[in-house]
C-alpha cells in the first residue's frame, strides 16, 4: 500500500472547509465558553448523528454546530486545530475554504471571522511551516444578491483572500446562477473555483468551466458520466479536488470500491485528494490517501502523480510550487 511513502510525502490540500474541521470536543468547549446551547447532549450524541443520507442531512448538523463559533478567538482556535492535524500528516500547503455567510447571517461580523482565521494561518506559517492561501465560499442555496454583498465586503480584505468558491447544497442550485458574482470576483483579481458534479449533474461542471470560468473543480466526480467533459478536463488540465471519504459518507457512492477515482486517474484527469469536512466524514487528507491507495492498490507512480497534481494546482506562485515539488521529489527518492 506504500503507507510509509504516503506518510512521508509533502502534501497540499485545497478542498478543506474550516467549519467542517470542527471536531465535537472543540465544539462543546467553545459552546461552553460562549454560553451556547447545542442541540446535542454530548460528544457521543453528536458523533452518533453523523449518519448522513445525503448532503443536506450533513448540512443540517454543520450549520447547527457553527452556532458555537462567536469570537475571533473561536475562529482562531478552529483554524489552529486543523493546522495542527494537517502538520501531523505532513501537509505543507493548504488553501482552506470558509463560509462567511454562515456567520454574518447570525450577526457575527465579517471582520471577526476573517481576523481569527487569518491570525491562525499566519501562526501556521510561522510555527508549523504550513503556507496557505484562503478561499471564501458563497452559499449557493442563499440569494445571489447576498453573495454579491458578501463579495463587496470581502474586497476590502483583498490582501487576505486569494479566491472565491461556491459550496453548500448543490442540487437545484446551478453554478450559472452566480455568473455575475464570479465575473465581479474575476474582475477584482480573485481566483475562482466551484463545487460541481458532487450531487449535481455533469452539466454543472460545464457551467462552472464555461460560465464561471473556474481554475479548479471541487469534487467533479460525476464528470466520469460524460466522455466529452472528461476529454475537455484532460485537455485543459483542470484540477479536480476529489474527496473520496466524503463521497462515501454522503452516499454519493455506495462504497469506496465504487468510487470513480481510479477510473479518473486512468483517464488522465488531474485528480487531487482532499478531506472536505473531515471532522464529520472520519478522515483527514492522509486518511484519504491511505484508504484510496489500499482500496485500489495504487502504484507508487499513481500516488506521486496525485501529490504532484495537488502542488501544481495550488495558487502558490511558481517559486513556491517549485520548492514544494522539490521536497516531493526528495521524499520520493528517499
C-alpha positions as CSV (number, residue, x, y, z in Angstrom):
1,X,0.0,0.0,0.0
2,X,3.1,2.3,0.2
3,X,2.0,3.6,3.6
4,X,5.4,4.9,4.6
5,X,5.7,6.7,1.3
6,X,2.2,8.3,1.7
7,X,3.0,9.4,5.3
8,X,6.4,10.9,4.3
9,X,5.5,12.9,1.1
10,X,4.7,16.6,1.5
11,X,1.1,17.2,0.8
12,X,-1.0,20.2,-0.4
13,X,-4.7,20.3,0.4
14,X,-7.2,22.5,-1.5
15,X,-10.6,21.2,-0.5
16,X,-11.0,21.6,3.2
17,X,-13.8,23.6,4.9
18,X,-12.6,25.1,8.1
19,X,-16.1,24.8,9.6
20,X,-16.0,21.2,8.6
21,X,-13.0,20.5,10.7
22,X,-14.9,21.4,13.8
23,X,-14.3,18.3,16.0
24,X,-17.1,17.6,18.6
25,X,-14.7,18.1,21.6
26,X,-13.8,21.6,20.4
27,X,-17.4,22.3,19.5
28,X,-18.5,21.6,23.1
29,X,-15.6,23.5,24.5
30,X,-16.4,26.6,22.5
31,X,-20.1,26.3,23.2
32,X,-19.4,26.2,26.9
33,X,-17.1,29.2,26.6
34,X,-19.7,31.2,24.8
35,X,-22.8,30.0,26.7
36,X,-24.3,28.4,23.6
37,X,-26.7,25.5,24.0
38,X,-26.1,22.9,21.3
39,X,-28.9,20.6,20.1
40,X,-26.8,17.6,21.4
41,X,-26.2,16.4,25.0
42,X,-22.7,15.1,24.5
43,X,-19.8,14.4,22.1
44,X,-21.0,10.9,21.8
45,X,-24.5,12.0,20.7
46,X,-23.0,14.3,18.1
47,X,-20.9,11.5,16.6
48,X,-23.9,9.3,16.6
49,X,-25.7,11.9,14.5
50,X,-23.0,11.6,11.8
51,X,-25.0,9.0,9.8
52,X,-25.8,11.0,6.8
53,X,-28.2,10.1,4.0
54,X,-27.2,12.9,1.6
55,X,-25.5,16.3,1.5
56,X,-28.5,18.1,3.1
57,X,-28.6,15.8,6.1
58,X,-25.0,16.7,6.8
59,X,-25.5,20.5,6.3
60,X,-28.2,20.5,8.9
61,X,-25.7,19.4,11.6
62,X,-22.9,21.5,10.1
63,X,-24.9,24.7,10.4
64,X,-26.1,23.8,13.9
65,X,-22.5,23.3,15.1
66,X,-21.5,26.7,13.7
67,X,-23.6,28.4,16.4
68,X,-20.8,27.7,18.8
69,X,-18.4,30.0,16.8
70,X,-18.8,33.5,18.1
71,X,-15.5,35.3,18.6
72,X,-12.2,36.0,16.9
73,X,-10.6,33.6,19.3
74,X,-13.1,30.9,18.4
75,X,-12.2,31.1,14.7
76,X,-8.5,31.2,15.5
77,X,-8.9,28.0,17.6
78,X,-10.9,26.2,15.0
79,X,-8.3,27.0,12.3
80,X,-5.3,26.2,14.6
81,X,-6.8,22.8,15.5
82,X,-7.0,21.9,11.8
83,X,-3.5,23.2,11.1
84,X,-2.0,21.0,13.9
85,X,-3.7,17.9,12.5
86,X,-2.5,18.9,9.0
87,X,1.0,19.3,10.2
88,X,1.0,15.8,11.8
89,X,0.1,14.4,8.4
90,X,2.9,16.3,6.6
91,X,0.7,18.8,4.9
92,X,2.9,21.6,3.7
93,X,0.4,23.9,2.0
94,X,-3.3,24.5,2.5
95,X,-6.0,26.5,0.7
96,X,-8.9,26.3,3.1
97,X,-12.5,27.4,2.5
98,X,-14.5,29.5,4.9
99,X,-18.2,30.4,4.7
100,X,-18.7,33.9,6.0
101,X,-22.5,33.9,5.2
102,X,-22.9,31.1,7.8
103,X,-21.7,33.6,10.4
104,X,-22.8,37.0,9.2
105,X,-26.4,35.8,8.9
106,X,-26.4,35.3,12.7
107,X,-24.8,38.6,13.5
108,X,-21.1,37.7,13.6
109,X,-19.1,40.5,11.9
110,X,-17.2,39.5,8.7
111,X,-14.0,41.0,10.3
112,X,-14.3,38.8,13.3
113,X,-14.4,35.6,11.2
114,X,-11.6,36.7,8.9
115,X,-9.3,38.0,11.6
116,X,-9.4,34.9,13.7
117,X,-8.8,32.6,10.7
118,X,-6.1,34.9,9.3
119,X,-4.1,35.1,12.5
120,X,-4.1,31.3,12.8
121,X,-2.9,30.9,9.3
122,X,-0.1,33.3,9.9
123,X,0.8,31.3,13.0
124,X,0.7,28.1,11.0
125,X,3.3,29.5,8.6
126,X,5.5,30.8,11.4
127,X,5.3,27.9,13.8
128,X,4.5,24.9,11.6
129,X,5.9,25.8,8.2
130,X,2.5,25.5,6.5
131,X,1.9,28.0,3.8
132,X,-1.6,29.0,2.9
133,X,-4.0,30.8,0.6
134,X,-7.5,31.5,1.8
135,X,-10.6,30.9,-0.3
136,X,-14.0,32.4,0.6
137,X,-17.1,30.4,-0.5
138,X,-20.6,31.6,-1.3
139,X,-23.5,29.5,-0.1
140,X,-25.3,28.6,-3.3
141,X,-28.6,28.0,-1.5
142,X,-28.8,31.6,-0.4
143,X,-29.8,34.5,-2.7
144,X,-27.3,35.7,-5.3
145,X,-27.5,39.3,-4.1
146,X,-26.4,38.2,-0.7
147,X,-23.4,36.6,-2.3
148,X,-22.6,39.8,-4.2
149,X,-22.9,41.8,-0.9
150,X,-20.5,39.4,0.7
151,X,-18.1,39.7,-2.1
152,X,-18.1,43.5,-1.9
153,X,-17.4,43.3,1.8
154,X,-14.5,40.8,1.2
155,X,-12.8,43.0,-1.4
156,X,-11.7,45.3,1.4
157,X,-9.6,42.4,2.5
158,X,-8.1,41.5,-0.8
159,X,-4.7,41.0,0.9
160,X,-6.2,38.2,2.9
161,X,-8.4,36.4,0.4
162,X,-6.9,34.9,-2.8
163,X,-10.1,33.5,-4.3
164,X,-13.7,32.6,-4.1
165,X,-15.7,29.4,-4.4
166,X,-19.2,28.1,-4.4
167,X,-20.5,25.4,-1.9
168,X,-23.4,24.2,0.2
169,X,-26.5,22.3,-1.2
170,X,-25.7,21.6,-4.8
171,X,-28.9,20.1,-6.2
172,X,-31.1,22.7,-7.8
173,X,-28.6,25.5,-7.5
174,X,-26.6,25.6,-10.8
175,X,-23.3,27.5,-11.0
176,X,-24.7,29.7,-13.8
177,X,-26.9,31.4,-11.2
178,X,-23.8,33.1,-9.8
179,X,-22.3,34.3,-13.1
180,X,-22.4,38.0,-12.2
181,X,-20.8,37.4,-8.8
182,X,-18.0,35.4,-10.3
183,X,-17.5,37.9,-13.1
184,X,-17.1,40.6,-10.4
185,X,-14.7,38.5,-8.5
186,X,-12.5,37.7,-11.5
187,X,-12.5,41.4,-12.4
188,X,-11.2,42.2,-9.0
189,X,-8.3,39.8,-9.5
190,X,-9.6,36.9,-7.4
191,X,-9.1,33.3,-8.4
192,X,-12.3,31.3,-8.8
193,X,-13.2,27.7,-8.0
194,X,-16.6,26.0,-7.6
195,X,-18.1,22.8,-6.2
196,X,-19.7,21.0,-9.1
197,X,-20.5,17.4,-10.0
198,X,-20.8,16.0,-6.5
199,X,-24.6,15.6,-6.2
200,X,-25.2,17.8,-9.2
201,X,-25.1,16.6,-12.8
202,X,-22.1,16.9,-15.2
203,X,-23.9,19.9,-16.7
204,X,-23.0,21.8,-13.5
205,X,-19.3,21.1,-14.3
206,X,-19.7,22.5,-17.8
207,X,-21.3,25.7,-16.3
208,X,-18.5,26.1,-13.8
209,X,-16.0,25.9,-16.6
210,X,-17.8,28.0,-19.3
211,X,-19.9,30.4,-17.2
212,X,-17.9,30.9,-14.0
213,X,-14.5,30.3,-15.7
214,X,-13.1,28.4,-12.7
215,X,-9.5,27.4,-12.3
216,X,-10.4,24.2,-10.4
217,X,-13.5,22.0,-9.9
218,X,-14.2,20.9,-6.4
219,X,-15.4,17.3,-6.3
220,X,-16.2,16.8,-10.0
221,X,-16.6,13.0,-9.7
222,X,-19.7,12.9,-11.9
223,X,-17.6,14.1,-14.9
224,X,-17.0,10.4,-15.5
225,X,-20.5,10.1,-16.8
226,X,-19.8,12.5,-19.8
227,X,-17.0,11.4,-22.1
228,X,-16.8,14.7,-23.8
229,X,-16.5,16.5,-20.5
230,X,-13.7,14.2,-19.5
231,X,-11.9,15.0,-22.7
232,X,-12.3,18.7,-22.0
233,X,-11.0,18.4,-18.5
234,X,-8.0,16.3,-19.6
235,X,-7.1,18.6,-22.5
236,X,-7.3,21.7,-20.3
237,X,-5.6,20.1,-17.3
238,X,-8.3,21.3,-15.0
239,X,-7.6,20.1,-11.4
240,X,-10.3,18.2,-9.6
241,X,-10.3,18.4,-5.8
242,X,-11.7,14.9,-5.1
243,X,-12.8,13.9,-1.6
244,X,-13.4,10.1,-1.6
245,X,-14.2,9.5,2.1
246,X,-16.7,12.4,2.0
247,X,-18.3,10.9,-1.1
248,X,-18.8,7.6,0.7
249,X,-20.2,9.3,3.9
250,X,-22.7,11.4,1.9
251,X,-23.8,8.5,-0.2
252,X,-22.5,10.0,-3.5
253,X,-21.1,6.4,-4.0
254,X,-22.2,3.3,-2.1
255,X,-18.6,2.4,-1.0
256,X,-15.1,3.4,-1.6
257,X,-14.7,0.5,-4.0
258,X,-17.4,2.0,-6.1
259,X,-15.7,5.4,-6.3
260,X,-14.5,6.5,-9.7
261,X,-11.2,7.9,-8.5
262,X,-9.1,5.1,-10.1
263,X,-11.0,5.4,-13.4
264,X,-10.5,9.2,-13.3
265,X,-6.7,8.6,-12.9
266,X,-6.7,6.1,-15.7
267,X,-8.4,8.6,-18.0
268,X,-5.7,11.1,-17.3
269,X,-7.8,13.5,-15.2
270,X,-5.9,15.9,-12.9
271,X,-7.0,14.2,-9.7
272,X,-6.0,15.5,-6.2
273,X,-7.0,14.0,-2.9
274,X,-8.6,16.1,-0.1
275,X,-10.7,15.8,3.0
276,X,-13.7,18.2,2.6
277,X,-15.2,18.2,6.1
278,X,-13.0,15.7,7.9
279,X,-14.5,16.1,11.4
280,X,-17.8,14.8,10.1
281,X,-16.6,12.3,7.5
282,X,-14.0,10.5,9.5
283,X,-10.8,11.2,7.5
284,X,-8.3,14.0,7.1
285,X,-6.1,14.1,3.9
286,X,-3.7,11.4,5.0
287,X,-6.7,9.1,5.7
288,X,-8.0,9.7,2.2
289,X,-4.6,8.9,0.6
290,X,-4.3,5.7,2.7
291,X,-7.8,4.5,2.0
292,X,-7.7,5.1,-1.7
293,X,-4.2,3.5,-2.0
294,X,-5.3,0.4,-0.2
295,X,-8.7,0.0,-1.9
296,X,-7.4,0.4,-5.4
297,X,-3.9,-1.0,-4.9
298,X,-2.4,2.2,-6.2
299,X,1.1,2.2,-7.5
300,X,3.9,4.4,-6.3
301,X,3.7,6.3,-9.5
302,X,-0.1,6.9,-9.1
303,X,0.4,8.2,-5.6
304,X,3.2,10.5,-6.7
305,X,1.0,11.8,-9.6
306,X,-1.8,12.9,-7.3
307,X,0.7,14.6,-4.9
308,X,2.2,16.4,-7.9
309,X,-1.2,17.3,-9.2
310,X,-2.1,18.9,-5.9
311,X,1.0,21.1,-5.7
312,X,0.7,22.2,-9.3
313,X,-3.0,23.1,-8.8
314,X,-2.4,25.4,-5.8
315,X,-2.5,29.2,-6.0
316,X,1.1,29.4,-5.0
317,X,3.5,31.4,-7.2
318,X,5.8,29.4,-9.4
319,X,8.7,29.6,-6.9
320,X,6.5,28.2,-4.2
321,X,5.4,25.4,-6.4
322,X,9.0,24.5,-7.4
323,X,10.1,24.4,-3.8
324,X,7.3,22.0,-2.8
325,X,7.8,19.9,-5.9
326,X,11.5,19.7,-4.9
327,X,10.5,18.5,-1.4
328,X,8.3,15.9,-3.0
329,X,11.0,14.6,-5.4
330,X,13.4,14.3,-2.4
331,X,10.8,12.3,-0.4
332,X,10.2,10.0,-3.4
333,X,13.9,9.5,-3.9
334,X,14.3,8.6,-0.2
